[in-house]
Amino acid sequence: MVCPCGLLTRQEEPVPLKSISVTLSICEFVAGVSATLNYENEEKVPLEAFFVFPMDEDSAVYSFEAMVDGSIIKAELQDKTEAHANYENAISQGHQAFLLEEDDCSRDVFFCNVGNLRPGSKVALTLKYVQELPLEADGALRYVLPAILNPRYQLSGCPEDSCLTMKTPVVPLEDLPYTISMVATVSSQHGIERIQSNCSLSPIEYLGDNKTSAQVSLADGHKFDRDVELLIYYSEVHAPSVAVEMGEPETKPDSLLGDPVAMVSFYPNIPEAQPSAACGEFVFLMDRSGSMQSPMSNQNKSQPRIEAAKETLILILKSLPIGCYFNIYGFGSSYEAFFPKSVKYDQCTMEEALRRVKLMRADLGGTEMLAPLQAIYGGPSIPGHPLQLFVFTDGEVSDTFRVIKEVESNGQKHRCFSFGIGEGASTSLIKGIARVSQGASEFITGRERMQSKALRALKHSLQPVVEDVSLSWDLPQGLSAKMLSPEQTVIFKGQRLIVYAQLTGMMLPAESTGGVCLKYALQGKSFENKVAFSLQPKHDANLTIHRLAAKSFLQTKDMGFRETPASDKKDVLKVSIECGVISSYTAFIAINKDLNKPVQGPLVRRDIPRPFIFCAASMPRLRGGGAPLEASSCPDVLQPRMSTHYLGPDKPHALGHKKKKEGVFLQKTCLMMDRPHPPTNRTNLEIHQPGEMGLSSILWPMGTEELIFNALLSSGFLCPGGDLFEKHQAEVFEDNHLVQLISLQKADGSWDLNEGLALVLGMKLEDIQAALPLKNADSSSWATVLAVLWLHANGKPMKCEWELLERKAVAWIHLHAGSARQVLVQAAITFLKSPVDPAVFAL
């Protein structure tokens, strides 16, 4: 069932949306956003409408207003139950009314009611929010404007009034009747190096002597096939800072909005440390629902999510330390575990796990994460091996708060590293389970590699634990700091730490200063980061820091309308209403009582379709002979859209090229299911000889280019040596050989000298054996040295993916090669004519 995005009637029929305009202001690592959606009722009857949109779960929504026929109606934040009653009462009296709230099931989906929209009326709905921008591994700040609202798998217990239970028609992207525009201003006192995006931008205009500000806008014609992402690179991003914001003068002192609030950002300089000894229980929970067969992105040649997940698991399995414990779970409507309980990592268990990974499919139906989590937490703990949980999902669940609560209740005995896969993954789920377990979250979109981000998280999990984390304040007498952020107990290398504090007491003269110190210990050594700051608060009409502080507080207390403990509900309501930041217990309500006369007549609905994204992985199986599956035989299926792709023997031709005799045609029929999981994820590939039709038909898993080429080769219609064949082989050669080399590594980090290794090295096995410099030397030591050199010479762009398994190999060489180590390394460099520095072996 598809969760709609747009302005909908009460009966779930969308209303004509004309345009979406977004104004974005980014200052350092905080974004302020104003989004306006322009609608028009072109009918002759009044409407009650319903607007649904995705939102990053870190967003603090603090303002909502409607401009109706030139009049602005500002909304007030109220207790949600009270707001609902006021809305229904206003509608019954013929007044125009507007209601904005979070969905009861997820913090990253919002919806609002627009009641009594008169015929011919125009309405512009504007909401404002602020959010911290996450820091990427390469130092970039990432801003995401959500445009994709994925289907959420529905459990039987999902509330009927949740917007996640509704669906709306879909149309191809080119037929969407509305447009989007975005104008962004970026500023930093440290200067801006560059701005990148996954979407087309207008030319970037830099301002200031040191490029301290920049303006950019989204190019015309953006399609709603992906979230809009900006990556901002500053000249200096790791400088600690403290900003103090003045409270609202009219608000009583000692309240959050009335007192000054400090926002402290630290970038702890945690030194690189050797991974801890073989300890730890590593459990990998992999989404195997039908949606995981979708491509990683909507761009060409995008790898299916399940295939990227399998490659990731192979890399992880090769990178685990000997002696740890591990297990792998797959989940969908049901779940499966590789082993009854976590097993000790050795050659035997690794081989069995690899065998099962290669057989994994996205074939477990829906997305129910709660049951496998309960099974993992319910298992016996392994003394001396703390649990590290890795969760991979496209985030399409409806019981988000129940899942987060389950992780939180077990947060003291494990850390959770979560990965949101593909466009539209639930930020509420992915960020929530990582936050409550002191772990880390990552989102993998566009052409980003799941493998890289997962291995970086594994590297973090293997690092020694940073202990005794504390924050202390140095403030003048009479002034104190009340922490609003949760206590931080875990810090990772390269992580930014942001905390908020309410400053209470007597504020001092402008020249007064304060200080704050972050202390922590690593492997018996103590470290501290200090920063001094001015106590003179700065005025901000939007109260940005106060809103962010309130959001930070609410994220620790607010677990949804049905899951929040009664003891926390009072605090959630108080802070939410006091600071004007929406929560699961509050809603914005606005009533327009200035109409000349109440709106009369029954309310009706009209449709605005959401975009239909061409998704190869969502194709149902076709009947024999290539006939498309009839829409009448499968409810909620769109009519097929046919496309014929020409593959010439010498070079690829344009779509629909007339020279049929020169090559073959691939005919594909795409059907998008208007529900989360189609009955199958396959379609027919028809391969025709020149001048013939229907000669052969091969069933193939969508998204796997290798199978297309293998089918063409096996059928004799594509010959090695052609330009197209060589082009394809060149594209996959390096990646395939890297994966092949990694798959040959043993659990202890070594390689055997065999034909598989010779194939990767591009040499004959007998030549490699003959080059062994010491007759009594172990052939595995020779093979392992050669493999490490190949990795450094040929796999450098993906070093972050093989760094851990390379460390394991080098450690094995030191342990087993003994005094022959240096001779083997020098001989291998000469034999391979390798430019690699022998220092990589730590000689």
N, C-alpha and C positions, 0 to 999 in steps of 0.2 A: 504494500500500500504506500502510495507516494505522498510525502508531506509537501503541501503546496507552498509556493512563494509568491506573494502578490496580494492585492486587495481583493477579498472574497466576500460574497454575500453570506448571510447566516446559513443559507442552504448550500454553502461551499462553492458557489459559482462566482468566478472572478469578475471584477468591474474593470472597465477600460482604464488601463494605466498608460499615461502618455510619456512620462519621462522620470528618470531618477537623477538627481544632481547631488554630488557629495563635495563638501569643502573640508579639506584636511589640513591641519596645522600640526607639524611635528617640531617640538623644541627639545633638543637633547634626546632623551629616551622616553618622552611622554607624547602621546598623540591626542589631539582634540579633534573631534569629528562632528560635523553637522550634516545630516542626510535628509534631503527633502524628496518626497514622492508626490508627483502631481497626477491627480486623477480628475476625471470629468464624467458626470452622469449625463449621457447624451440621450437618455430615454425620456419617456413622457410619464413615468411613474416614479415614486420615491423608492429609495433603496436603504437597506441596512447592510453594511459591508463589513468584511473581516479581513484584516491585513496581517500576513504572516511573513517573517523574515528571519534569517540566521544572524547570529551575533557572536563574536568571540566571547568566551565566558569570563575573560578578565575585564571586559568593558563595564565601566560604571555609568549606567544610563541615568542622567540627572535632570533631563528636561524633555518635555513633549508638548507640542502645540499644534493646532490646526488653524490654517487660514482658509476660511470659507467665504467665498464671494467678497474678498477684500477685508474681512474682519478676522482678527487674531483671537483665538480662544486658547488661553493657557491652562494647562492641566495641573491639578493638585495631587500630591501623593497621599494616599489614604490606606488604611487597613483594607486588604483585598476584599474581605467579606462585605464591609461597609461600602466600598466602591462599587461592587456588583449590584448591591441593592439600590444605590443612588442612580446608577446607570439605567436599570430596568424601570425605576420610577419615572425618570426623565423621558424615556422613550414612550412610555404609556401615556404621558401627557402631551406628546407631540413635539417635545423639544429635541434639538440636535444634541447628541451626546457622543463622547469619545472615551474609550477605555483602553489603556495600554498595560500589559502585564507579561511576566515571564510564564512560559509554559510550566505546568505542574510537574512535568516529567523530565525536563532538561533545562539547564541554565543558559544554554546557547541558542534557544529558540524563543522568539517573542511574538506576540500577536496583539492586535488591537481591534476593537469594534468601532465602527463608524455608523452611528444610528441616525436615521431620518435625513438622508441626503436627498435634497429636493431635485426634481427634474430640471435639467439644465445647469445645475450647480457645479462649481469647480472647487476642489479641496486640495490643499497642499499640506501634507503631514510632515512635520519636521521633528526629528529627535536628535538629541545631543548626548554625546558620551565622551569619556576620557579613558585611556588605558596605558599601562606600561607596555613598552615594546620589548619583546624577547630578544636576547643576544644570541647570535649564531656562533658556531665554532670558529669561523673565520673573522669574527669581529663585527659582522654586519648586524644592524638592527632591522628586524623584519616587521613590516606592517601588512596586514591582510584585511582587505575589504571582502567579506564573505559574499559570494554571489551564488554559490551552490548550496542547496539544502537537500541533503541526501535523504532517501527513504530510511525510516527507522523501523526495524523489525518489531512487530507488535506482539506483546505477550497478552494472555487472556485477562490479566489484571490491570491493563492500562486503562486509565480513566476515560470514559466516553467523551468527556468535554475537552480532552487534550487535542490540540491542533495536530498532533502527530498521527491521529487516527483518520485524518481527512485526506482526500485525494482531489486532483484537478486534472483537466485534460492537458495534453502536451502537443506541441507542434515543433517542426524543425526550426533550428536557430534562425534561419533566414526569414521565417514568417512571423517572428516576434513583433508585436505592434508597439513596443516601447523601447526607449534608448536609455543609455547611462552616460553620465559625464562626471569627471572628477578633476578638481583643481587642488594641488598640494603645494604648501609652503614648508620648507625644511630649514631649520636654523640651528647652529651650534657655535659656541664661542671658540671651539677648537678648530673650526674649519671643516668643510665637506670635501672628501676625496672624490666620491662618485655616487651615483644613484642608478640602480638596475631594477628591471621589472620583468615579469613573465608575460607582460602585455605590451603592446605598442604605445609609446609615449611621444608627446610633442618634444621638440628640442628643449633640453634643459637649460634654463637661464640662471647662471650663477651671479650672485650679488656680493658686494663687500670686497675689500682688498685681499682678504685671505679666504675668499669663498665661504664666508660665514653663514650665508643663506642661499637658498635656491628655490626656484619655482618650476613646477612641471605639471603637465596635465595629461590625462588619458586621451590617446588619439581617437578620433571619430571612428565609429563603426565597430566598437568593441562588442564581441559576442559573449553571451552568458554561458560560455562553455568551461569557465574556470574562475576561481577566485582571483581577485586582483591583488598582486603582491608587489611590494616595494622593498628593496634591500638598500639600506642607507649605510654608507661607509664614512665615518668621521676620521679626521686626522689623528685624533686622540680619543679613545673610547674607554680606556681603563683608568681614568683619573677618579679617585674617590671624591665624593662631594656631599654636602649637606645643604638643603634648602629649607628655609623657615618661612611659612606662609601665615599671614595675619588672619585671625578669625573674623567672623561677621559681627560688626559692632552692636547690632540690635539684638543679638542673641545673648542670653544670660551666660555669665562666666561659669566655668567648671563643666560646661557642656562641650561636646566634641566640636561643634561648629563655632562655639564662642571663643575657644582658646586657640592660640597659635599651634600649628602642627609642623613637625620636622620630618622631612623625608631624607633618609641616609642611604647612600649607595656605596658599597664596597666592592672591590675586585681583588679578593685575597690572592696574594702571590704565593700559592702553594707550590713548593718545590716538587720536581719529578722524583718519585720514589719507586723502588723496586717492588713489583707485585708481591703481595704477601704469599707465604708458603701455601702449599696445596690445601686450601680450606675453603669451604663454601658449598652450599647446595644451590645449583642453578636450575631453575624451572622455567621453561619457555612455553607460553600459552599462545598458540597460533590460531587466528581466525581462519576457519575453513568453510565459512558460509558461502552461498552461491555468488554473492557480490564480489568475493575475492577473485573470481575469474575475470573481472573487469580489468582493463588496462590501468597501469599506474597513472597515466594522464590521458587527456584527449588529443595529445599530439601524435604525429605519425610515428610508427615503429615503436610504440610504447610497450614495454614488457608487461604481460599479465601479472597482477599482484601476487597470485599464488606462486608463480615461477620465481619472482624476485624473493618471495618469502623462503622458498626452498633453497635458493642459492645462499641466502643469508644464514639459514640454519646450518648449511654445510660449512661455511666459513666459521661460524661460532663453534661448531663441534670440533673443528681442527684447532681452535684457539684456546680451548679450555685446558687448565693445568691438570697434569696427572695427579690422581689422588682425590680430586674433588668429587662431588656427587651431582647427578643431573637427571632430568626427565623432560619429556616433551609431550604437551597436551595439544590436541586439535579440538576446536569447539565450533558448534553451529546450533542446530536445534537439540543435538545431543553432544557428547564429548567422548574423546578416546585418548587414552594415555599409552605411550610407547611401552612403559614398564609399570607393573602394579604399584611400585614405589620407586623413589629415586635410587639410582644404582651408582656404584663407584665407577669413575671414568677410567677406562683402560682400553686396550686395542679391541677386545672382544665386544664390549658394550658400545664403543664408538662405531664399529662396523655395523652392528645391528641397527643402531639409530640411523646411520647413513642409508642403509637399505630401505628403511621405512620412510625416511624423508623423500627419497626419490619416487616413492609410490603415492605420496600425498596428492590429494585433489581437493578442489573447492566443491565438495559434494555432501556437506553435512547440513544443508538446508538453511535455517534461519540463524539468528545471532543471539544466543542466550549465554551470557558470560557468567552469571551468578553461580550456577551449579558447579562448573569446573573450579571456580575460585574456592568455593566451600570445600570441595574435595581436596584441593591443594593444601588449604589451611588446616584441614582436619587430619592430615597425615602426621605421623610421628616426626618430631624434630630430631636432627642428627647432631649429637653433641660436638661442639667445636667447628660446626659447619653452618654458619648463619645463612638463612634463606635469602636469595636474590631472585626476584620474579621479573620476567620480561614478557610484556603483553603486546602482541601485534594485532591490530584490528583496523578495519575501515570505519569503526566507530558508530555503526548503525544499530544502536540499541535504544529501547524506550524506557527501561528501568534504570536510568543513569544513576539516580541518587541511591538506590538500593545497592548497586554495585560499589559506588564510592564508600558507602557506609560499611560494607563488608570488608573492604580493603582497610579502612580506617580502624575498624575494631581489631584488626590483626597487625596494625602498623608498628607495634613495639617489637615484633619478632622478625620483621623483614623490610626490605626496600623494594619498591616497584619501579621499574623503568618501562614507560609506555610509549607506543609508537602509533601515531595516526597515519593511516595509509590512504593516499589519494585525495582528490578534491572533496571538500565537504565533510571530512571526518569530524566527529563531535568533539569540539574543544572542551566542553564540559566534562565529558568522560575521560579523555586522554590526560588533560591537565589535572583533573580532580583526583584520579587514583594515584598519580605521581606525587601530588602535593601532600596528601594525607599520610603517605608512607615515607616522606622525606627522600623520595627518589627524584627522577628527572623525566621530562617528556620531550618528545620530538615529533615533528610533522614532516611527512615525506610527500612532496607534491612535484608536479611538472617532471623535469628530467633528473631530479635528485635521486640518489641511490639509497635504497633501504639498507643495503649492505654496509655502506660507510657509516651511517648514523648508528646502526645497531652495534657495530664493532667498536665505535667510540664509546658507547654506553657500557659495553662489556669491559673495556679498558678502565673506565671509571670504577666499575664494580670490583675490579681486581686490585685497585689501589688500596694502600693501607688507610684505615678509617681515621678521619680527622676527629679528634676528641676534645672534650672540655671546651666547647664553643661557648663564649660568653660575650656580652656587650655591656660596657660600662660607660657612664656619663660623667663628665666633669663640668658641673654647672655652678654658677654663683649661689650663695646661700639664699634661700627663699624661693628657688625655682627647682622644679623636679620634672622628670620625664616619665610618663605613663605609656608603656608599650602597647601598641595597637596591633602589631603583627605577631604571628605565632612564634614561639621560641624555635630558633634554628639549631638543630643538633647535628646536621650533616652538611658538609661543604665539599664540592668537587672542584678539581683543578679547572680553571677557566670559567668558573661560574660567577655570575654577578649576584650580589646579595643586597636586597632592598628591604629596609625596615622603616616603619612609621611610628612616631611617638607624639603624644599629646603633651605640650608643655604647660604645666599648671603652676600658679603662683604669681608673684609680682614680676612683670617684665621690667628690665633694667634699661638704662640709657643706651643710645644707639651704638656707642663705642664698645659696649660689653661683648665679650666673646665666650664661647663654650667649647667643649671638646667631647669626642666620643671615640671609644677604643674597642676594636674587635680583637679578641684573644682566642687562640686555639692551639692545640698540641698535635704533633705528628711524629710518630715513632720516637716518643720520649723527648722531643725538642719542642720548646715553646715559641710561638710566633705571635706578633701583634701588629695591627694596622691602626694608626691614629689619624684623625683629621680634626682640625680646628675650624670653627665657623662663627660668623657674626650672629648675634642674638637679635638683631634688628629684623623683624618680620617684614616680608614684602607683600604688597597688596595684589590680589588677583580677583577680578570680578567674578570669574567662573569658579573660584575656590577649588582649583584643580587638585592640589595636594590633599585637601580635606576630603574630596570625593574619592580619591584613590585610597586614602587611609581607611575611609568607611568601607570601601569595597574589600580591602584586605581583611578587615575585621569580619565582615559578613561572610566571606568565603570560609572562614574557620568555624563559624557558628551555624550558618544557614545550610541545612542539608535537604532542602526541598519542603514543599508544603505538607507532605505526609511523613517525612523521615526525620525532621528536626526534633530533638528532644524538647519536652515541655519546658525544661529549665532554661533553655537557650532562646525560646520563642520571644520572651519579653525583651531581651537584649537586642534581638534581631529587629523587632518592630521599632524599638526606641531609636536605634542608630539609623535605621533606614529612613524613617519619617523625619528625624531631626536633621539629617544631612541631605535629604532629597535624593537618595540613591535607591533605585528599585531593588526589591528582594522578592523571594517567593511568597512573602506574607503581605506585600503591598502592591498597589496598582495606581497608575495615574488616571485621574478622572477629570473630564472637562465637560461642562454643560453650557450650551448656548441658549439663553432664555430671551435673547433680544429679537427673535423673529417676530414679524408683524402678526403672524398667526401661526398656530401649531400646524405641523405637517399632517396632512390627511391622507387616508387611503392605505391599502395593504402594501407591504414591502415585498419587492420581487428581486430576482437575481439575474445577473448576466455574467458571461465567462470572459476571463483573460487567461489564456493558456500559459503554462510554464514552458521553458525551452526543452526541446527534445535533443539530448546529446547523443550523437552517433557513437554507440558503444558496442564494439564487435563482440565483447564477451557476453553481452546480454541476448545473443541470438538464440532462439529456440531451434531445435532440430527441424530440418525440412524433410518432407516426404521424398521417397525415391524419385529419381529423375529430375530433381531440382525444383519440383513444384512447391510454391510457398505454402506454409501452413495457413489455412484460412482463418480469418479473424473470427468467423462465426463459431469455429470449433474450439477456440481458446479465448475466453472473455478477457477484455482489457488489453488486447493486443492491437497495435497499430497496423495499418496496411503496409505491406512490404515496400521498401525503397530499393530499386534495383541499380546496381552499378557494375560495369564491366571493365576490367583492368587488363591492358595489353602488356604482355611480356615478350619482347622481340628477342631473337637469338643473338643479336649483336649489341643492342642497346635498348633501354626502356623507351617506350613511346608514350605519347599523351593518351589520356583516357579516351577510349573509343576510337583509336586509330583504325583506319580502313584496311590496312595491309594485313589481313587475316592470315594470308599464306605464309608470312614471315615468322610467325610465332604461335603462341597459344593464348587463350583467353581464360581468365579466372572469373567466374560469375558468382557473385555473392549476394545473398539476400539478407538485409538487416531488418529484424523485427525487434522493437523495444517493448519489453513487458512492463506494463504499468502496475507492477507489484515487485517486491524485493527479490524474489527468487524464482526464475522461470524453471519449468520442469527439467530442462537440460540446457547445457551451455555449448552446444555443438551446432554446426550447420554443414551443408554439403559444399564441397569444392568440386566443380566440374572442370575436367581437363579435356580439351578438344584438340584433335589433330586438325591441321589445316584442311578445310573443306568437309570435315565430318562433324556431326553433332552427337553428343551423348555416348561417345565411345567408352568412356570410363567415368566413374564417379567415386570419389574417395571422401569418407567422413573424417574431419580433422578438428582438433581443438582450436578454437579461435584464438588469435593473438600469437601463435607460435610459427614464426616465419620459417624456422628450420624444417618443419613438417611440410610446408608448401614446396620448398626446394627439393626435399627428399622425395616427395611424391612426383615432382616433375622429372627428377633424375631417374627414379625407378621405372617410370612410364616411358622413358626414352624420348621425352619431348624437350629436354633441356640438356645440352651436352657440356661437359667440362671443357674449358678453354674459351667459351663465349664471354663477351664483355660483361653481360649481366651476371653470369656465374662468378667470374673473377671479382667483380665489384662486391657481390654478396660475401664471398669468401674472405676478402680483405677486411670487410667490416667486422666479421665475427672471429677472425683468426686469433688476434691477441687475447680477446676476452676468453675464448674457448680454451686456449692453451694455459692461461692463468688458472682457470677453474680446474682444468685437467691436472695441472701440477699440484694444486692444493689438494685435490681429491686423492692423490697418490701418497700424501704425507701420512705417516703413522701417528698414533696417539701420543707417543713419547717425543714427537718432534722430528724424527728422522725420516729419510727416504731410502728405499731399497734401490739397488742398481738393476734396472730391468728395461724391457722394451718400451713401457709407458713413458719412463723418464727420457729415454733416448728420443722418442717421438717429439716430446716437448722441446728438447734441446736441438732438434733438427740434425741429429747425428746417428751413425750406426752404433749399435751396442758394442760390437767388438772393438771399434775405435776408442770408445770411452774406457773400456776395460784395459786396453793396451796402454792408455795414457796414465794409468794409475802409477804414481811415482815410487811407491814403496810396495814391494811384492808382498810383504807380510801385513800391510795395512788393511783395515776392515773396509770392504767395498761399500758398506752403508755410510761410513764416514766420508768417503770420496763422493758418493752420490749426494749426500746432504750438503756438502760444501758447494757442489755444482748447482744444486737447486737454489741455495741462498743467493749465489751470484746471479743466477737467471732472474730471480725476483727483483733484485736491485737494478739490473740492467734493463729489464723489459716491463716491469710492473710498477714503475715509480709513480705514475699518475694515480694509482689506487693503493698506495702504500698504507693508508690508514686501514685498509681492509685486511691486509696480510701482516701487519706489524707484529701482532701478538703471536701468531704462529711462527713467524721468523725468529722472534725472541726465544721461543721454545726450541727451535732448531739450533740456534747458536749455543744455547745452554747445553743441549745434548752433545754438540761437537766438543765443547770444553770438557764434558764429563767422560766421553768415550774415545776421543781421538788422542788424548794425552799429548806426549811430546811430539807426535807426528802432525799436530794441528797446523803449525806454521808452514811446514813443507807442503801439506795438502792444499792449503789456501794459495800459496804462490804458484804451485803447479796448475791448479785449476784456473787461475787468472790467465796464465800463459796459454793453456789449452783452449780456453774459450775466447781468447783475445779480448778479455773483458776490461772495461775502463773503471770497474768498481774499486773503490779504495779498500784495501784489506782491513782497515780500521773497523769496518762493519762487524768483523768477527771478534772485536775487542782483544786483539792480540797483545 
